Amino acid sequence: MEFTADQVWGAACAAQRINDGYFKEPVYQKDENGYPINFDAPLKVANKILVKKWLRDNDFSQVTAADIAAGETARNHFKSYTLLAIAGKLNDFQQTAMKLASKDSFTGRDMYDFAVISCLPSVAMRDAANNELKKEIFASEQLQGNPGEIVSGEITVLGCRFNQNYNKFKISARLGESFVDFWFSKDLAKDTTVRIKGKIKNVRGDKTTQLNFVKIIG
């Protein structure tokens, strides 16, 4: 059984749309102790499981024309990695993504490829968002101050990710016309607006500023 690139990438984008995001593993409803209640009825089916099932059954009824178009856009994004590859700036995952984007057809034996491609629409969207953010940062104003100085003000959270090594959340945010980041003990949802007080730890050359000893103030 053979599949076109449009079919595979379109299925990946359909799974992304249906799940409203990318899920590497199924998501289950949990009881008060945090244990899954019913393994037969996941709240979210892993994207790769959806993609593999549709391809295995040769059933593309869930894949829309918009998904096909989105798949082409995502595929072209990774094709554009060529210049970075020539410059030696791609990591192993990015090299794999670029190679998969160059494939025009697949067979039923390409299960690993299907699993990887199932996550690539979300990666392409994240790359696009990061590129837009870089443009905003480039046009922004560097936060004024020297390491050790106290700063305070209202921030708007742009991103929050948990780091298991530090057991803390890395927060990136906009402070006035400047961009800052810092480690924090609590999760702050994107677009949350709070007032903070902290110290400047590092003034970087890319117009971002790292803070530490950050506290939320009233």
C-alpha positions in Angstrom: 0.0 0.0 0.0 1.4 3.4 -1.0 0.5 6.9 0.1 1.3 10.3 -1.2 3.0 13.0 0.8 -0.3 15.0 0.7 -2.2 12.1 2.3 0.3 11.5 5.1 0.9 15.2 5.9 -2.8 15.9 5.5 -3.6 13.2 8.0 -1.1 14.6 10.5 -2.8 18.0 10.2 -6.3 16.5 10.6 -5.1 14.8 13.8 -3.7 18.2 15.0 -7.0 19.9 14.2 -9.2 17.2 15.9 -7.1 17.1 19.0 -6.6 20.9 19.0 -2.9 20.2 19.5 -0.3 17.4 19.5 -0.5 14.6 22.0 2.3 12.0 22.0 0.4 9.6 24.2 -3.4 9.2 24.8 -5.0 11.4 27.5 -7.4 9.7 29.9 -9.9 11.0 32.5 -8.4 10.4 35.9 -9.8 9.7 39.4 -9.1 11.7 42.5 -5.8 9.8 42.9 -4.6 10.6 39.4 -5.1 7.2 37.9 -6.8 6.7 34.5 -10.5 5.7 34.8 -11.1 4.0 31.5 -8.3 3.0 29.1 -10.9 2.1 26.4 -12.2 5.7 26.3 -9.3 8.2 26.1 -10.2 11.9 26.2 -7.6 12.4 23.5 -6.2 9.7 21.1 -2.5 10.2 20.5 -2.0 11.9 17.1 0.3 9.2 15.8 -2.4 6.6 16.6 -5.0 8.5 14.6 -2.6 9.0 11.7 -1.5 5.3 11.6 -5.1 4.1 11.8 -6.3 6.2 9.0 -3.4 5.2 6.8 -3.8 1.5 7.7 -7.5 1.6 6.9 -7.0 3.7 3.9 -9.7 5.9 5.3 -9.3 9.7 4.7 -12.8 10.7 5.6 -11.5 12.8 8.5 -9.0 14.7 6.3 -10.4 17.9 4.7 -9.1 20.0 1.9 -7.9 22.5 4.5 -5.9 19.8 6.2 -4.2 18.9 2.9 -3.3 22.6 2.4 -2.1 22.9 6.0 0.0 19.7 5.5 1.6 21.3 2.4 2.4 24.4 4.3 4.0 22.4 7.2 6.0 20.2 4.7 7.3 23.3 2.9 8.4 24.7 6.2 10.7 21.8 6.8 11.9 21.8 3.2 13.1 25.4 3.9 15.6 23.9 6.4 18.0 23.3 3.5 20.0 26.4 4.0 20.4 25.7 7.7 21.5 22.2 6.8 24.2 23.5 4.5 25.4 25.8 7.4 25.5 22.8 9.7 22.9 24.3 12.1 20.4 21.5 12.2 20.0 19.0 15.1 19.2 15.4 14.5 15.5 15.9 14.8 15.5 18.8 12.4 17.5 16.7 9.9 15.0 13.9 10.1 12.1 16.4 9.6 13.8 17.8 6.5 14.4 14.3 5.0 10.7 13.4 5.6 9.6 16.6 4.0 11.5 15.7 0.9 9.7 12.3 0.5 7.0 12.3 -2.1 5.6 8.9 -1.3 5.4 6.4 1.6 4.5 2.7 2.1 2.7 0.8 4.8 6.1 -0.1 6.2 7.0 3.6 7.1 5.4 3.5 10.5 8.2 5.4 12.2 7.9 8.1 9.5 4.2 8.4 10.2 4.8 8.8 13.9 7.3 11.5 13.4 5.2 13.4 10.8 2.3 13.3 13.2 4.1 15.8 15.5 5.6 18.0 12.7 2.5 20.3 12.2 2.8 21.4 15.8 6.5 21.9 15.4 6.0 24.0 12.3 3.4 26.1 14.1 5.8 26.6 17.1 8.6 27.6 14.7 6.4 30.2 13.1 5.3 31.6 16.4 9.0 31.7 17.6 10.0 33.5 14.4 7.3 36.1 14.9 8.4 36.6 18.5 12.0 37.0 17.4 10.9 39.8 15.0 9.0 41.5 17.9 12.0 41.2 20.2 14.3 42.6 17.5 12.0 45.7 17.2 11.7 46.0 21.0 13.5 48.1 23.6 16.1 46.6 25.8 15.1 46.7 29.5 17.1 49.5 31.1 19.3 48.5 34.1 22.3 46.6 35.3 22.7 43.2 36.9 21.6 43.3 40.5 19.2 46.2 40.0 15.6 45.8 41.2 12.8 46.1 38.6 9.0 46.0 38.9 6.1 46.3 36.7 3.2 44.5 34.9 4.1 41.6 32.7 2.1 39.7 30.1 3.1 36.0 30.0 4.1 34.8 26.5 5.1 31.3 27.4 5.5 28.9 30.3 7.2 25.5 30.3 8.1 23.1 33.1 11.7 22.0 33.5 12.1 18.7 35.4 15.7 19.3 36.1 15.1 22.5 38.0 11.5 21.6 39.1 10.5 25.1 38.1 8.7 26.8 35.3 10.5 28.9 32.7 8.5 32.0 32.1 8.9 34.3 29.1 7.0 37.6 29.2 6.6 41.1 27.9 7.4 43.9 30.4 6.4 47.2 28.9 8.2 47.4 25.6 10.8 44.9 26.7 11.1 41.1 26.9 12.1 39.2 30.0 12.3 35.6 31.3 12.8 34.0 34.6 12.4 30.8 36.6 9.2 30.6 38.8 7.8 28.0 41.2 4.2 28.2 39.8 2.6 27.8 36.4 1.6 31.1 34.7 -0.8 30.6 31.8 -0.2 32.3 28.5 -1.6 35.8 28.3 -1.8 36.1 32.1 -1.1 39.6 33.3 0.5 40.1 36.8 2.7 42.6 38.6 6.1 41.4 39.5 9.2 42.5 41.3 12.6 41.0 40.8 16.3 41.6 40.1 18.1 41.8 36.8 20.4 38.8 36.4 21.6 39.0 32.8 21.2 41.7 30.1 21.6 39.7 26.8 22.7 41.0 23.4 19.5 39.8 21.8 17.5 42.4 23.7 16.1 40.0 26.2 16.7 40.3 30.0 16.9 37.4 32.5 15.5 38.1 35.9 15.8 36.3 39.2 14.3 36.5 42.7 10.9 37.2 41.0 7.8 37.7 43.2 4.2 38.5 42.3 3.2 41.7 44.0 -0.2 43.2 44.6 
